Amino acid sequence: MPRISVQHCLVDFRADIQAAQDLFQDATQYFSILPGGKPRKISNFRLCNIAGLSLLRMHLSWEDFLERVFLRYMCGAKTLSGYMPNLTMAPALTISVAYNNLLKPGQNYLNWTPQNTRTWAANHFQAGQPFETAIAASLQTLTDISTVRNVFAHRSEFAKQKFQILVRRELGYLPRGISPGQFLLLTVPNQLTRPTYLYFYFVVLRGLANQIVP
């Protein structure tokens, strides 16, 4: 049986989140055509929506990356550098077997929240590595990404309240009517390069992926 590979998961993830980031960057140059044929840059409202779509794409890619890498590590996969987590049990024979080992009765899919990922990692890899250190170090940022993603995707009152708490914590106040897209385009305080939150989240996810597949 051929050895299961893990490196392509990192390559695919990098490409996916770069495409999401490029989507927004390209959108800053989009134009709409006014009556009479005169071009005008798209509205800030549309740009904010595209920023939200970009983050949604990044978050989905991150969850997909976690699942693909985790299951392959459970099967004994190594990175190109030779890194392989120490398993707490015998390697799974196939990715399908590994997947089914994580499912609980009544589950139809795996929910890769930071807490679930850390719990599963502690069960299947010694000291939960390489997931535990990476996720624990950026737990607040990962939670924030999920919060912004959820308020954009669901629009529930619960999601909205969590988003407002995040904004107050980050900015020190709650701008009236702020949308998740508008928040993503604000600059992050106390960062020397003054990135937007969208770009900051992109950099964090890219760095975490490199830690998980060293």
N, C-alpha and C positions, 0 to 999 in steps of 0.2 A: 504494500500500500504506500503511495507517495506521501512524503512528509507534508503536513498541513502548514501552509505559509501564513505569516501575519504581517509582513512588511507592506504588502499591497494595501492593507487596510489604512495604514498611515498615509500612503501616497494618495489614495482616493479621498481621504478626509481633507488633506491639505488642498487638493484641487476643488473640493466641494465648497469649503468655506472661503477660498479665494474667489470662486465664482460668485458667491453671495456678496462678498465685499465689493467685487467689481460691478455687480448689478447696481449697487447704490452709487458708486463713483461714476458709472456711465450715466446714471439718471440725472446727475448734476448738470449734464450737458444736453439733456433732452429738451426739445422744443415742441410746442404745439402751434398749429397754424390758425391764426385769427381770420375772420371774414375779410376777404380781400387779399389773402395770401401772405400777410405779414407774420413772420415767426415771432414767438415769445417763449421764453423759458417756462417750463412747467411750474405750476404754483407750488408754494411751500407745503400746502396741504398734501399734494400728491407726492412730493419728495419725502415727507414724513411717513406716508403710507408705504413707500418703497423701502424706507429704512426699517420699518417694522417687518416687512416681508423678508428683507435681508437677514434680520436677526432670527426670524422663524426658520429660515433655511439653515442657518448656522446651528441652531439648537437641534433640529432634526438630524443634521449630519453628525453632531456630537453624540447623540444617543445611539445612532446607527454604528458609529465608530466604537463606542464602548461595548456594544453587544458583539460585534464581529471580533474584536480583539479578545474580549473576555472568553468567549467560547473557544477560540483557537488556542489560547493559553491553556484552557482546561484539557485540550487534546495534546498538549506537549509541544506547542509551536515555539520556535525560537525567532529572535530578531536577526537582522543581518550582522549585528555586532556580536551575536552569540548569546545574548541575554535570554534566559528562560526562567520564569517564576518557579519557585519550589512549591510543588503541589502538596496538598494535605491528604490526597488519596490517589489511587491509580488513575492515569490519564484516561479520559473518555475515548472510545474507539472512533467516534464520528462527531461532527459538529451537531448533528441532529440529536444524538444521545446526550451531549453536553447541554443542549437547549432544554431538553425534557427534564434533565436533572434539576434545573433551576425553577421550572414551573411548579406552582402549587395547585392543588385541586381547585377547579373553578376558574383558574386563570386562562385567558386566551392569548396573552402576550406579556412580555417582560417590560416592566416600568423602570427605566434606568435613572431614578432619582439618585442624588448623591448618597442618601442614607441606604437605599437598597444596594447600590453598587458596593459600598463599604461593607455592608453586612455579608453579601455574597462573597466578596473578596476574602473576608476573614474566615469564611467557611472553607474556601477552596484553595487559598494560597497562604503560605506561611507569612504571618504578620500582615496579611492582606495586600502584600506588595505585588505589582508596582502601583496599585490603585490607591491604597490607603494614604500614602504620603502626598501624592499629587492632589488628590481630592480634598484632603484635610487642609492643605495649605491654601487652597482657593475656594473653600466651602462657601464663604459669604458671596463671592462673585458668582459662583455657579448658581446659588440660590437666587441672586438678583437677576441673572439671565433668565431663569425659569419664570420669575415674577413678571418681568417685562413681556416675555413671550406669552404668558398666560392671559394678561390683560388685553393683549393685541388679538389673541386667537379666540378668547371666550367671552369677554365683555360681561362676565358675571359680577355681581356686587362684591362678592368675596375677593375676586381677583383684583377688582378696582381698589378695594381698601388696602390690600397688601402692596399694590403699586404706590399708593399715596404714602404709605409708611416708608417705603424705599426712597421716594423722592424727598420727603422731609428729612430723612437721615442724611442723604447725600448733599442736598442743597441748603439745609437749615430752615427751609420754609417750603410751602406748597404753592407754586404758581397757579393761579386760577385757570381751570380748564385745560391743564397740561395733558397732552396725549402721550402715549408711549413712544410714538415716532418723534415728537418734539423733544422728549427726554433723551432719546438716543443721539440726537444731534447736538446736545449740549456738551461742553468740554468738561472733562473730569477734573475736579479740584485737586490741587497738590500733586499733579503730574507735570514733570518738567517739560515734556513735549506737548502738553495740553491736547491730548487726543479727544475725540468725541467718545461718548460711551459706546457707540457702535464699534468703533475701531478698537477701543480698549478691550471690549469683550472678545473681538476677533483675535487679538494678540494673546489674551489669556488662554483661550481654547486651543490655539495653535501650540502654545508652550506646554500645556498640559498633555496634549497628544504626544509631544516629543518625549516627555517624561515617562509616559506609559509604554511607548514603544521606543526604547533607547537604542 
